[in-house]
């Protein structure tokens, strides 16, 4: 999802060549267990999201095993920490891809890591399915690269339509975290709102981990902006919302995408985040039966409400296990089965994969009302 994307595909390919990973496909697990790899940041800047991803995968696997496993076999997760770093991700990808007992890999979270691992997984003929990489570059990462999250462009289009056509905003301010993820969202928001007749009057970057936003908010206040679109995560979004009132922007509408959907946004932002509108694919309040089943099970297992990436990871695990159960313990057959999946019901909606392994599904419209995420029409 985040971090720089430069040269990561080339890095992954180089490491794959050095390690001698070759395409084979058709490798099965041991007789005693069905093994699935997990590559996610368990340490480093993205560790909080990485842990949520691990929780989602482990929960799906636990529930599957309690229901009898896959064809009578226990499912096991082999987890590796990519630290949110593309170099480490290539090392992890090699380790998982070379283990013939691992039938598919859930990961990576950061787009740079997914792209670094993609050449390795593709050469080895093993599926990687990302629960968090939304970069457009992942679309062309290879036949064995899938994801259960849509691209930034898809969410950007929905957000722009909501912002301009339905809410009527014409002057847009955009603040975004200073990395490829944030810039990608900012560019899409500017382009798509522009197509609909709106004008971007402020477009400013901030640093991940920044705590004082007075400089960029002063620029927003001095402009004709009617709405603020944030291209970033929940921590900075909460701080921006809390500081807007101090800069005369307390009544300005804030909008974002699923990356800000987290209980942490409400915990950190308090009343300041009430009224924020966002597109998302998961809601704890959805009447979707799969969503409610997941929310209930997650709360029982971990004692907290799940966030977006736990839900994406849970769905990724469901998809992989469904493919193994129906296609058999064969890497190539798993990939072929997944490429034909249509209408798969998960906690984040109904998923269909296109020819590039990108998921197709429509997002929800949500708003924080009285400290809760609520599904809305407008």
N, C-alpha and C positions, 0 to 999 in steps of 0.2 A: 503494500500500500504506500509506504513512505520511503524516504531516503533517496539518494541520487541514483539515477539509472544509467549513468554514463559507463560504458565499457563493461557492464556487468555480464552481458550475454557472451562477450568475447572471453571474459575471465572464466565463466563456467565451462565453456568449450575447451579452453586451454587446460584447465585442471582435469577435465574428463579425459583428454588425450594423454596427459601425463600419467594418470592413474590407470589408463588402459581399459576404461569401461567400454564395453562393446554391446551392441544390440543383440539380445538373445530372445527375450519374451518366452513364455511357456514355462517359466520356473514356478514350482509350487512350494507351499509351506511344508513344515514338518507334518507328520501324521497326527501329532497331538494338538496342534494349534494352527489357527489362521492368523498370520501376522500382518499388521498394518503399520507403516511408518508414520511418524509425526515429526515434522520439522517446524519449529516455532521459536520465537525469542523468549527464553525463560530467564535470561538476565539481560541487562542493558536497558536502554531508554524505552523500549517497547515491551518490557517484561510484564507489565500489568495486563496488556492485551494478550500477550502470549500465554499467560497463565489462564486467562478466560478461555482461550482457544483449547488449551489442554483439558480444562474442565469439561467443555462441551463435548470433545471427542471421547473422553473417559466415560462420561455419562451415557452417551449413545452406545458405547461398547458394553458397559455394565448392563444396560437394559436388554441388549441383544443376548448377552450370555445368560441372563436370568430367564429369557424366553427360549433357551435351548441352544444358543449359539448359531453357527452356520453349518448346516448339515451335520449337526451333532458335535461339532468341534468348537472349542473355546476360542474366542477372538482375543488376541493380545496386541497391545500397542507398544511399539518400540519408539520411544521419544528421544529426540536430539535437540540440543539448544543451538540455534544458528546465531543467537545474540543480536539479531537485527542487522547483521553485517554481511555484505555480499561475499567477501572472501571466506568467512566462516560457513556461509550457506553452501558454497561450492564444496567445501570439505565434507559437510554433513551430507550433501546430496550424493557424493561419491560413496560414502560409507553405507548409506541406505540402499543405493542402487546396486551396489556390488553384493549385497546380502540377498541371495536368491530366494530365501524364505519369505522376504517381504514382498507382498503382492501389489501394493499401491502405497502412495505416500500422500498424507494430508499436509499441505504446506505449500509455500511458505506464507508468512503474513505480509511482510514488506515486499513491495513490487520489485525492488532491486534484488532481493533474495530469491524471489520466484524466477526472475530472469537469469540470475547467476546459476541456479540449479537446472533450469529448463534444458540446456544442451546435454547435460549429464543424464537426466531422466529420459530424454528422448533417445539418446544413443543406447541406453540400456533397455529401452522398451518398457518402461514402467510409468504408470500414471502418477502425476502430481496434480492435486486438486487444491487450489488456494481458497482459504476462508477469508482473505482480506486484501488481496492485491487487485486494485482497481485501475491501474495504469493502462492506457490504450496499447502500450507496447506488448502487453501480455497476450493480446489477441493473436499475434504472429509468432508466438514463442515455440510452437511445434504441435504435432499431432497428439502428444501425450500430456499436454498442458491444458488443464481445465480450471474453472473457478465457479464458486457459487455466489459470488458478489458481482454485480454489474459494473461496467466501466464508468469512469467519471463522466464521460460524455452523456451516457444514458440518464444518470441522475441530474446532470446539469440541464438537460433539455426539459425534464419534468419540472425542475425548480424554476426555470426561466418562464415556462408557460404559466405556472402558478403565480409567480411574482408579477409578471407584466399583464397577462391576459385576464386573470381572475381577480387579482388584487389591485390592478391598475397603476402600479408604480412605474414612473418614467425616468426618474433620476436615481441611479444605483451607485452605492459605495461598496467596494469590495476590499476586505482585509484577508490576507492569507499567510499561512506559515511559509517561511522562506526555504522551501525544498521542492522537489519535483511534484510531490503530491499536491501541496498547496497551490503551486503555480499552475498545475494542470487544471485544478478546479476553478481557479480564478480566471484562467483563459477561456474555459468553457462557459462560465457564467457571463463573462463580458461578451463573448461571441453570440451566445444564444439569446440573451436579453436584447442585444443590439439588433438581431434579426427581427425581433418583435417590436422594434421602434423605441426601445429605451436607450438611455445614454449612461455610460459609466463615467461618473464625475470625480470619483476618487478610486485609486487602485494602489494599495500600499501593502508591503510585506512586513511581517514581524518574525522574530526568532522563536523557535520552539523552546519553551522554558522561560520565556520573557514574562515579567510580572507587571511592568509599568507600560501602559498603552496610551499615555497622555499625548504623546507626540502625534501618533496616527489618528487618535480620536479628535484632536484639535483640528486636523485637516478635514475630517468628516464634518465636524460642526461648522466649519467655515464654508462648506460647499452647499449645494442645493439638494443634497441627497435626501431621499424620502425613505430609503430602506437600506439596511446593511446586510450584505451577504458575507458569511465567514467561511473561508476555505481552510479548515483546520480541525483540531480535535477538541474534546470537551474541556480540558483544563484551561486552555487559553480562552476559549469561548466564555466560560464562567467568569473569568477575570475581566474580560472586555465588557460583558454585560453589567458587572458590578461597577465598573468605572465610567460607564456611559452617562449616568446621572450626574456625576461630578463635572462632566463636560457639556452639560445642557442637552443631552441626547436621550434622556430617560424615556421618552415616548416613541423613539424610533423603532420600527419593526426590525427584528433580527431574523435572518433565515439561514439555514444550513442543510447539510445532508446527513446521511446515516452515521458518519464518523463521530458526530457529537451526541448520538443517542447513548446515554449511559446514566445510571443513577448518580454517578459522580458529578455530572453537570448540575443536577438539582442540589446535591449535597453541598457543592462548592459555591454555587451561585445564589441559592436561596430565592427570595422573592424577585431578585433582579432578572432571573431567567424565565419567569412566568411570561407567557406570550410568545416565546420563541417558536417559530414554525420551521419544520424540517421534513425532508423526504426520508423515508426509511422502509425497510422490508420486514422488520420485526417489531412487534409490540407485545408487551406483557398483557395488554388489555384487549388484544385481538380476539374475536370470536372463532378464529380458525382453530379447529380441534387439535391439529398437530402443534400449534403454538401453545395452547393451554396444557397439553400433555407434557410438553417440554418445560414450561414454566413451573408447573407443579413438581415435576421430578427434580428439576434443578434446585428449587428451594428446599426440598426435602434432603437433597444430597449435600448442598453447600451452605444452606442457611441464609441465602440472599437471592435477590431478584437477578436473573441473568441479563447481560447486556448484548449488544449487537453481535460482537465477534464470537461470543460463546454460542449464540444461535447459529451463525454461519458455520462454525466448526461442527456443531451437532449435525447439521444438515449434510455437510461434506462427508462425515462418517456414515450417515445413513445411506448416502448415494453409493459410496465405496462398498459397503457391506451388501447392499442390494445387488450390485454388479457381481461381486464374488459369488453370492448365493445363486445367481441365475446363470452366470457365464462360466463358473468353475474357477479353480485355482490356477489360472493361467494369465500371465500379464497382458498378453496381446488380446486375448478374448475379453478381458475386463475392459480394456480400452475400447474395443469394438462395441461392446454392449453400452458403455457410457455414452458413446457418440450418437447413439440412437435413442437416448432417454427423452421422453416427452411427457409433460404433465406430472412430474414427480412432486408429491405433496410433502412439504417440509415445514419447519417452524418459521421460515422466512418467506413462505409463499409457494406457489406452484412453479416448478423449474423445468425448463426445456433447454437442452444444449444445442447450439448451432454448430456449423461445420468447423469452427475455430475453437470449440470448447468453451466459448463464452455462454453464460447463462442468460436466458430471456425470461424476464418477469417484470411486472409493473409495481412501482413502489406505492406505499401508503403516504397519505398526507397527515402529518401529526403536528400537534401544538402542545406546549406545556401549559396546563391549566391548573391552578391551585396546587402546584407542586407535583403534578402527575402528567405523564405522557398520555395524550388523548387523541384518538383518530378523529379527523375533521374532514369536512367536504371542501371548505374554503378557508 
